Amino acid sequence: METNRLQAEDQEVLDHLLEKVKEQTELFLGYPVSKDFDYQNLYDFFKYPMNNLGDPFVASTYGVGSRELEKEVVQFFAELFRAPQNNWWGYVTNGGSEGNLYGLYLARELHPKAMVYYSEATHYSVQKNLHLLNMGNIVIRTQENGEIDYDDLEYTIRMNRHMPVIIMANIGTTMTEARDDVARIKAILKKLAIQHYYIHADAALSGTYSALIEPRPAFDFEDGADSIAISGHKFFGSPMPCGVVVAKKSNRDRIARSVDYIGSVDTTITGSRNGHSPLFLWHTIKRLGIAGLKSRAMQSLATAAYTEMKLKEIGIAAWRNQDAITVNFPTPSATICKKWQLAAEQGHSHIICMPNVRPSHIDLLIADLEAEMVLRN
Ligand SMILES: Cc1ncc(COP(=O)(O)O)c(C=O)c1O
């Protein structure tokens, strides 16, 4: 009879890995993933090959999946991001990068001859996506805080006024969590009388809570976005990477292709799609609701304010963008970066105050930083 047991040495490999994962998860301040989730009541679903093959809104012959819940997840984000009523669509992706790829793909199908504009602070995966899609593109300068330089954007589009425009706007850049103002970008397009354009918002980290803070940053459909992508493992938290992309249904319809083999419509990037990840997102939406998500965001913002204050107190030049949970400061020693898993880019690092980060974690980091200062002096 087939058994579930591994050889002792193979089990040891797993045990060792689990220990390492536990240890590494404990000291984790530099990357935007939440780790405070508890999805134990979903464990039974791991016994099944959940696959949301095809379009979530079109039933498939393959019935072992979670498309009903996936639709609810998409609806939640469509409403949160003020998508046009009766003209929204989307799906649960494998992460923000796939959502961005999807946005660019739709944009290219609508405007095959367009030029894509995005700022220097854009996530590295976007360049790769543009390469995959073979789309012409121009990088726009950023301001000090990581936000797109609107003057450079205007100037550059003006130089290429004969071409349709595709904008990849950042709603929370990877390094400094700067938000590009979608309404302001739209105003530039209007000023230049650009008739054919598409704006995709990369809201991987900050999308969900940007919709819950006051004043609400200009980033969603009502502000001018045509599609928005978020990462699910970031602010929500999930054991595996996932995300959501929301687009206008009328645009999605232009690329839909019916496939007999799956009995559904091929509208997504991949064929097989993770049927487990919609469960995590759905679970969080049901458990927290808007009020719970809002207080989750407020807690992170409060921790970020605490972190900024504590760093400044010990003489470190910390700063953050308005309503950001990312606190920026000069890169500390390699030892501290390694211990706390802090990313570094051109001498800058950050602490991302995800919902699981508590002031007590910050106090420990501050103690490490102070100890190094004492040694140095
Ligand atoms: C601004 C931004 N966009 C996109 C991504 C990619 O998201 P994912 O890792 O979910 O593919 C990230 C990841 O950190 C990001 O910070």
The ligand as an SDF file (V2000), in Angstrom:
LIG
                    3D

 16 16  0  0  0  0  0  0  0  0999 V2000
    5.3230   48.1270   -6.7660 C   0  0  0  0  0  0  0  0  0  0  0  0
    5.3590   46.6560   -6.9920 C   0  0  0  0  0  0  0  0  0  0  0  0
    4.8170   46.1670   -8.0950 N   0  0  0  0  0  0  0  0  0  0  0  0
    4.8100   44.8440   -8.3540 C   0  0  0  0  0  0  0  0  0  0  0  0
    5.3690   43.9670   -7.4780 C   0  0  0  0  0  0  0  0  0  0  0  0
    5.3670   42.5100   -7.8080 C   0  0  0  0  0  0  0  0  0  0  0  0
    4.4010   41.8630   -7.0890 O   0  0  0  0  0  0  0  0  0  0  0  0
    4.4220   40.2760   -6.9010 P   0  0  0  0  0  0  0  0  0  0  0  0
    5.6600   39.9750   -6.0980 O   0  0  0  0  0  0  0  0  0  0  0  0
    3.1610   40.0100   -6.1700 O   0  0  0  0  0  0  0  0  0  0  0  0
    4.4640   39.6560   -8.2330 O   0  0  0  0  0  0  0  0  0  0  0  0
    5.9470   44.4330   -6.2960 C   0  0  0  0  0  0  0  0  0  0  0  0
    6.5380   43.5050   -5.3390 C   0  0  0  0  0  0  0  0  0  0  0  0
    7.1250   43.8410   -4.3510 O   0  0  0  0  0  0  0  0  0  0  0  0
    5.9470   45.8130   -6.0530 C   0  0  0  0  0  0  0  0  0  0  0  0
    6.5050   46.3270   -4.9590 O   0  0  0  0  0  0  0  0  0  0  0  0
  1  2  1  0
  2  3  1  0
  2 15  2  0
  3  4  2  0
  4  5  1  0
  5  6  1  0
  5 12  2  0
  6  7  1  0
  7  8  1  0
  8  9  2  0
  8 10  1  0
  8 11  1  0
 12 13  1  0
 12 15  1  0
 13 14  2  0
 15 16  1  0
M  END
$$$$
